[in-house]
Amino acid sequence: MSSSPTASWFLYPTPVHSAESPGKPLAKKLKKKPAPHGGNGPQQPRRCSHCGVQKTPQWRAGPMGAKTLCNACGVRFKSGRLLPEYRPACSPTFSTELHSNNHRKVLEMRRKKESEETGLAQPVQSF
């Protein structure tokens, strides 16, 4: 087997270098993301359509479309447990008399409200 210069070229290809810096390989170009909402005007801060919170780790789909619910409300909506009495504790509309962030307590609040409307005061079962 003969060792020619072209044979080693196939085994060990040389990296492509940029013209500005011959010693460094080319870096991938980053794509610019388009500005949301068309760009130029002042942007309204995004709000959760259920609880009104502005800061969340992830925006989720809700009954009004994509990215309309905060993470907490979106998870509850997807599981079918997003009720009007539910609010995350960090929500600006949270009131301890009207809301809870615990599903069991929300159900108890609903039972109590229904029993007051019907006039029959039934004891609430605890689990």
PyMOL CGO cylinders between C-alpha atoms (Angstrom):
from pymol import cmd
from pymol.cgo import CYLINDER

trace = [
    CYLINDER, 0.00, 0.00, 0.00, 1.48, 3.32, -1.03, 0.3, 1, 1, 1, 1, 1, 1,
    CYLINDER, 1.48, 3.32, -1.03, 1.18, 6.43, 1.04, 0.3, 1, 1, 1, 1, 1, 1,
    CYLINDER, 1.18, 6.43, 1.04, 0.39, 9.40, -1.18, 0.3, 1, 1, 1, 1, 1, 1,
    CYLINDER, 0.39, 9.40, -1.18, -0.51, 12.93, -0.09, 0.3, 1, 1, 1, 1, 1, 1,
    CYLINDER, -0.51, 12.93, -0.09, -3.99, 12.63, -1.62, 0.3, 1, 1, 1, 1, 1, 1,
    CYLINDER, -3.99, 12.63, -1.62, -4.79, 9.48, 0.39, 0.3, 1, 1, 1, 1, 1, 1,
    CYLINDER, -4.79, 9.48, 0.39, -4.24, 11.27, 3.70, 0.3, 1, 1, 1, 1, 1, 1,
    CYLINDER, -4.24, 11.27, 3.70, -6.43, 14.16, 2.50, 0.3, 1, 1, 1, 1, 1, 1,
    CYLINDER, -6.43, 14.16, 2.50, -9.42, 11.79, 2.27, 0.3, 1, 1, 1, 1, 1, 1,
    CYLINDER, -9.42, 11.79, 2.27, -8.81, 10.43, 5.76, 0.3, 1, 1, 1, 1, 1, 1,
    CYLINDER, -8.81, 10.43, 5.76, -8.23, 13.77, 7.48, 0.3, 1, 1, 1, 1, 1, 1,
    CYLINDER, -8.23, 13.77, 7.48, -10.18, 16.59, 5.82, 0.3, 1, 1, 1, 1, 1, 1,
    CYLINDER, -10.18, 16.59, 5.82, -9.11, 20.10, 6.77, 0.3, 1, 1, 1, 1, 1, 1,
    CYLINDER, -9.11, 20.10, 6.77, -11.69, 22.34, 8.48, 0.3, 1, 1, 1, 1, 1, 1,
    CYLINDER, -11.69, 22.34, 8.48, -13.08, 25.34, 6.62, 0.3, 1, 1, 1, 1, 1, 1,
    CYLINDER, -13.08, 25.34, 6.62, -11.81, 28.65, 8.00, 0.3, 1, 1, 1, 1, 1, 1,
    CYLINDER, -11.81, 28.65, 8.00, -13.17, 32.17, 7.66, 0.3, 1, 1, 1, 1, 1, 1,
    CYLINDER, -13.17, 32.17, 7.66, -11.30, 34.85, 5.69, 0.3, 1, 1, 1, 1, 1, 1,
    CYLINDER, -11.30, 34.85, 5.69, -11.20, 37.23, 8.70, 0.3, 1, 1, 1, 1, 1, 1,
    CYLINDER, -11.20, 37.23, 8.70, -9.58, 34.76, 11.06, 0.3, 1, 1, 1, 1, 1, 1,
    CYLINDER, -9.58, 34.76, 11.06, -7.78, 31.94, 9.22, 0.3, 1, 1, 1, 1, 1, 1,
    CYLINDER, -7.78, 31.94, 9.22, -7.09, 29.96, 12.40, 0.3, 1, 1, 1, 1, 1, 1,
    CYLINDER, -7.09, 29.96, 12.40, -10.72, 29.70, 13.58, 0.3, 1, 1, 1, 1, 1, 1,
    CYLINDER, -10.72, 29.70, 13.58, -13.45, 27.52, 12.02, 0.3, 1, 1, 1, 1, 1, 1,
    CYLINDER, -13.45, 27.52, 12.02, -16.66, 29.15, 10.80, 0.3, 1, 1, 1, 1, 1, 1,
    CYLINDER, -16.66, 29.15, 10.80, -19.39, 29.58, 13.43, 0.3, 1, 1, 1, 1, 1, 1,
    CYLINDER, -19.39, 29.58, 13.43, -23.06, 29.00, 12.71, 0.3, 1, 1, 1, 1, 1, 1,
    CYLINDER, -23.06, 29.00, 12.71, -25.04, 32.16, 12.04, 0.3, 1, 1, 1, 1, 1, 1,
    CYLINDER, -25.04, 32.16, 12.04, -27.80, 32.84, 14.55, 0.3, 1, 1, 1, 1, 1, 1,
    CYLINDER, -27.80, 32.84, 14.55, -31.22, 33.52, 13.09, 0.3, 1, 1, 1, 1, 1, 1,
    CYLINDER, -31.22, 33.52, 13.09, -32.97, 36.62, 14.33, 0.3, 1, 1, 1, 1, 1, 1,
    CYLINDER, -32.97, 36.62, 14.33, -36.47, 36.01, 15.64, 0.3, 1, 1, 1, 1, 1, 1,
    CYLINDER, -36.47, 36.01, 15.64, -39.13, 38.35, 14.31, 0.3, 1, 1, 1, 1, 1, 1,
    CYLINDER, -39.13, 38.35, 14.31, -40.49, 40.86, 16.80, 0.3, 1, 1, 1, 1, 1, 1,
    CYLINDER, -40.49, 40.86, 16.80, -43.86, 39.79, 18.23, 0.3, 1, 1, 1, 1, 1, 1,
    CYLINDER, -43.86, 39.79, 18.23, -46.99, 41.80, 17.36, 0.3, 1, 1, 1, 1, 1, 1,
    CYLINDER, -46.99, 41.80, 17.36, -45.55, 43.41, 14.25, 0.3, 1, 1, 1, 1, 1, 1,
    CYLINDER, -45.55, 43.41, 14.25, -42.68, 45.17, 15.96, 0.3, 1, 1, 1, 1, 1, 1,
    CYLINDER, -42.68, 45.17, 15.96, -42.62, 48.97, 16.04, 0.3, 1, 1, 1, 1, 1, 1,
    CYLINDER, -42.62, 48.97, 16.04, -45.33, 50.04, 18.55, 0.3, 1, 1, 1, 1, 1, 1,
    CYLINDER, -45.33, 50.04, 18.55, -45.18, 49.76, 22.34, 0.3, 1, 1, 1, 1, 1, 1,
    CYLINDER, -45.18, 49.76, 22.34, -46.12, 46.29, 23.48, 0.3, 1, 1, 1, 1, 1, 1,
    CYLINDER, -46.12, 46.29, 23.48, -48.74, 45.52, 26.12, 0.3, 1, 1, 1, 1, 1, 1,
    CYLINDER, -48.74, 45.52, 26.12, -47.45, 43.07, 28.73, 0.3, 1, 1, 1, 1, 1, 1,
    CYLINDER, -47.45, 43.07, 28.73, -49.01, 39.64, 28.31, 0.3, 1, 1, 1, 1, 1, 1,
    CYLINDER, -49.01, 39.64, 28.31, -51.60, 38.72, 30.98, 0.3, 1, 1, 1, 1, 1, 1,
    CYLINDER, -51.60, 38.72, 30.98, -53.22, 35.42, 31.89, 0.3, 1, 1, 1, 1, 1, 1,
    CYLINDER, -53.22, 35.42, 31.89, -56.83, 35.56, 30.71, 0.3, 1, 1, 1, 1, 1, 1,
    CYLINDER, -56.83, 35.56, 30.71, -58.01, 33.72, 33.86, 0.3, 1, 1, 1, 1, 1, 1,
    CYLINDER, -58.01, 33.72, 33.86, -56.03, 35.11, 36.79, 0.3, 1, 1, 1, 1, 1, 1,
    CYLINDER, -56.03, 35.11, 36.79, -54.31, 38.21, 35.39, 0.3, 1, 1, 1, 1, 1, 1,
    CYLINDER, -54.31, 38.21, 35.39, -50.72, 37.28, 36.27, 0.3, 1, 1, 1, 1, 1, 1,
    CYLINDER, -50.72, 37.28, 36.27, -48.00, 38.73, 34.01, 0.3, 1, 1, 1, 1, 1, 1,
    CYLINDER, -48.00, 38.73, 34.01, -44.96, 36.66, 34.94, 0.3, 1, 1, 1, 1, 1, 1,
    CYLINDER, -44.96, 36.66, 34.94, -44.90, 32.91, 34.33, 0.3, 1, 1, 1, 1, 1, 1,
    CYLINDER, -44.90, 32.91, 34.33, -42.27, 30.35, 33.32, 0.3, 1, 1, 1, 1, 1, 1,
    CYLINDER, -42.27, 30.35, 33.32, -44.39, 29.23, 30.35, 0.3, 1, 1, 1, 1, 1, 1,
    CYLINDER, -44.39, 29.23, 30.35, -47.46, 30.53, 28.55, 0.3, 1, 1, 1, 1, 1, 1,
    CYLINDER, -47.46, 30.53, 28.55, -50.02, 27.83, 27.74, 0.3, 1, 1, 1, 1, 1, 1,
    CYLINDER, -50.02, 27.83, 27.74, -53.04, 27.37, 25.49, 0.3, 1, 1, 1, 1, 1, 1,
    CYLINDER, -53.04, 27.37, 25.49, -56.46, 28.06, 26.89, 0.3, 1, 1, 1, 1, 1, 1,
    CYLINDER, -56.46, 28.06, 26.89, -60.06, 28.43, 25.72, 0.3, 1, 1, 1, 1, 1, 1,
    CYLINDER, -60.06, 28.43, 25.72, -59.17, 31.68, 23.93, 0.3, 1, 1, 1, 1, 1, 1,
    CYLINDER, -59.17, 31.68, 23.93, -56.23, 30.24, 21.97, 0.3, 1, 1, 1, 1, 1, 1,
    CYLINDER, -56.23, 30.24, 21.97, -52.50, 29.70, 22.23, 0.3, 1, 1, 1, 1, 1, 1,
    CYLINDER, -52.50, 29.70, 22.23, -50.47, 31.47, 24.93, 0.3, 1, 1, 1, 1, 1, 1,
    CYLINDER, -50.47, 31.47, 24.93, -53.46, 32.96, 26.74, 0.3, 1, 1, 1, 1, 1, 1,
    CYLINDER, -53.46, 32.96, 26.74, -53.04, 31.25, 30.13, 0.3, 1, 1, 1, 1, 1, 1,
    CYLINDER, -53.04, 31.25, 30.13, -50.18, 31.27, 32.64, 0.3, 1, 1, 1, 1, 1, 1,
    CYLINDER, -50.18, 31.27, 32.64, -48.48, 27.98, 33.45, 0.3, 1, 1, 1, 1, 1, 1,
    CYLINDER, -48.48, 27.98, 33.45, -50.61, 27.24, 36.54, 0.3, 1, 1, 1, 1, 1, 1,
    CYLINDER, -50.61, 27.24, 36.54, -53.96, 28.01, 34.90, 0.3, 1, 1, 1, 1, 1, 1,
    CYLINDER, -53.96, 28.01, 34.90, -52.96, 26.26, 31.67, 0.3, 1, 1, 1, 1, 1, 1,
    CYLINDER, -52.96, 26.26, 31.67, -52.12, 23.02, 33.47, 0.3, 1, 1, 1, 1, 1, 1,
    CYLINDER, -52.12, 23.02, 33.47, -55.46, 23.10, 35.27, 0.3, 1, 1, 1, 1, 1, 1,
    CYLINDER, -55.46, 23.10, 35.27, -57.33, 23.93, 32.06, 0.3, 1, 1, 1, 1, 1, 1,
    CYLINDER, -57.33, 23.93, 32.06, -55.77, 20.99, 30.23, 0.3, 1, 1, 1, 1, 1, 1,
    CYLINDER, -55.77, 20.99, 30.23, -56.73, 18.60, 33.05, 0.3, 1, 1, 1, 1, 1, 1,
    CYLINDER, -56.73, 18.60, 33.05, -60.29, 19.99, 33.17, 0.3, 1, 1, 1, 1, 1, 1,
    CYLINDER, -60.29, 19.99, 33.17, -60.00, 21.52, 36.67, 0.3, 1, 1, 1, 1, 1, 1,
    CYLINDER, -60.00, 21.52, 36.67, -59.88, 25.24, 35.82, 0.3, 1, 1, 1, 1, 1, 1,
    CYLINDER, -59.88, 25.24, 35.82, -62.82, 26.61, 37.79, 0.3, 1, 1, 1, 1, 1, 1,
    CYLINDER, -62.82, 26.61, 37.79, -63.71, 30.28, 38.41, 0.3, 1, 1, 1, 1, 1, 1,
    CYLINDER, -63.71, 30.28, 38.41, -62.85, 29.93, 42.12, 0.3, 1, 1, 1, 1, 1, 1,
    CYLINDER, -62.85, 29.93, 42.12, -59.31, 28.76, 41.34, 0.3, 1, 1, 1, 1, 1, 1,
    CYLINDER, -59.31, 28.76, 41.34, -56.53, 31.35, 41.40, 0.3, 1, 1, 1, 1, 1, 1,
    CYLINDER, -56.53, 31.35, 41.40, -52.79, 30.91, 41.91, 0.3, 1, 1, 1, 1, 1, 1,
    CYLINDER, -52.79, 30.91, 41.91, -51.71, 32.54, 45.17, 0.3, 1, 1, 1, 1, 1, 1,
    CYLINDER, -51.71, 32.54, 45.17, -49.40, 34.91, 43.25, 0.3, 1, 1, 1, 1, 1, 1,
    CYLINDER, -49.40, 34.91, 43.25, -52.30, 36.23, 41.16, 0.3, 1, 1, 1, 1, 1, 1,
    CYLINDER, -52.30, 36.23, 41.16, -53.12, 39.93, 41.55, 0.3, 1, 1, 1, 1, 1, 1,
    CYLINDER, -53.12, 39.93, 41.55, -56.84, 39.01, 41.71, 0.3, 1, 1, 1, 1, 1, 1,
    CYLINDER, -56.84, 39.01, 41.71, -56.46, 36.44, 44.51, 0.3, 1, 1, 1, 1, 1, 1,
    CYLINDER, -56.46, 36.44, 44.51, -58.84, 36.92, 47.43, 0.3, 1, 1, 1, 1, 1, 1,
    CYLINDER, -58.84, 36.92, 47.43, -58.94, 34.37, 50.27, 0.3, 1, 1, 1, 1, 1, 1,
    CYLINDER, -58.94, 34.37, 50.27, -62.73, 34.73, 50.64, 0.3, 1, 1, 1, 1, 1, 1,
    CYLINDER, -62.73, 34.73, 50.64, -63.44, 34.05, 46.96, 0.3, 1, 1, 1, 1, 1, 1,
    CYLINDER, -63.44, 34.05, 46.96, -60.51, 31.98, 45.70, 0.3, 1, 1, 1, 1, 1, 1,
    CYLINDER, -60.51, 31.98, 45.70, -58.19, 29.11, 46.52, 0.3, 1, 1, 1, 1, 1, 1,
    CYLINDER, -58.19, 29.11, 46.52, -55.23, 27.43, 44.85, 0.3, 1, 1, 1, 1, 1, 1,
    CYLINDER, -55.23, 27.43, 44.85, -56.18, 24.04, 46.33, 0.3, 1, 1, 1, 1, 1, 1,
    CYLINDER, -56.18, 24.04, 46.33, -58.55, 21.91, 44.25, 0.3, 1, 1, 1, 1, 1, 1,
    CYLINDER, -58.55, 21.91, 44.25, -60.15, 20.23, 47.27, 0.3, 1, 1, 1, 1, 1, 1,
    CYLINDER, -60.15, 20.23, 47.27, -60.88, 23.58, 48.88, 0.3, 1, 1, 1, 1, 1, 1,
    CYLINDER, -60.88, 23.58, 48.88, -62.31, 24.91, 45.60, 0.3, 1, 1, 1, 1, 1, 1,
    CYLINDER, -62.31, 24.91, 45.60, -64.71, 21.94, 45.51, 0.3, 1, 1, 1, 1, 1, 1,
    CYLINDER, -64.71, 21.94, 45.51, -65.70, 22.58, 49.14, 0.3, 1, 1, 1, 1, 1, 1,
    CYLINDER, -65.70, 22.58, 49.14, -66.33, 26.25, 48.35, 0.3, 1, 1, 1, 1, 1, 1,
    CYLINDER, -66.33, 26.25, 48.35, -68.55, 25.22, 45.41, 0.3, 1, 1, 1, 1, 1, 1,
    CYLINDER, -68.55, 25.22, 45.41, -70.53, 22.77, 47.57, 0.3, 1, 1, 1, 1, 1, 1,
    CYLINDER, -70.53, 22.77, 47.57, -71.02, 25.42, 50.23, 0.3, 1, 1, 1, 1, 1, 1,
    CYLINDER, -71.02, 25.42, 50.23, -72.18, 27.96, 47.65, 0.3, 1, 1, 1, 1, 1, 1,
    CYLINDER, -72.18, 27.96, 47.65, -74.63, 25.46, 46.10, 0.3, 1, 1, 1, 1, 1, 1,
    CYLINDER, -74.63, 25.46, 46.10, -76.04, 24.52, 49.52, 0.3, 1, 1, 1, 1, 1, 1,
    CYLINDER, -76.04, 24.52, 49.52, -76.55, 28.21, 50.39, 0.3, 1, 1, 1, 1, 1, 1,
    CYLINDER, -76.55, 28.21, 50.39, -78.39, 28.76, 47.09, 0.3, 1, 1, 1, 1, 1, 1,
    CYLINDER, -78.39, 28.76, 47.09, -80.72, 25.79, 47.66, 0.3, 1, 1, 1, 1, 1, 1,
    CYLINDER, -80.72, 25.79, 47.66, -81.26, 26.63, 51.33, 0.3, 1, 1, 1, 1, 1, 1,
    CYLINDER, -81.26, 26.63, 51.33, -80.24, 23.19, 52.54, 0.3, 1, 1, 1, 1, 1, 1,
    CYLINDER, -80.24, 23.19, 52.54, -77.22, 23.34, 54.78, 0.3, 1, 1, 1, 1, 1, 1,
    CYLINDER, -77.22, 23.34, 54.78, -75.56, 19.96, 54.39, 0.3, 1, 1, 1, 1, 1, 1,
    CYLINDER, -75.56, 19.96, 54.39, -72.35, 19.11, 56.25, 0.3, 1, 1, 1, 1, 1, 1,
    CYLINDER, -72.35, 19.11, 56.25, -69.23, 19.04, 54.07, 0.3, 1, 1, 1, 1, 1, 1,
    CYLINDER, -69.23, 19.04, 54.07, -67.48, 15.70, 54.06, 0.3, 1, 1, 1, 1, 1, 1,
    CYLINDER, -67.48, 15.70, 54.06, -63.77, 15.77, 54.70, 0.3, 1, 1, 1, 1, 1, 1,
    CYLINDER, -63.77, 15.77, 54.70, -61.52, 13.18, 53.15, 0.3, 1, 1, 1, 1, 1, 1,
]
cmd.load_cgo(trace, "trace")
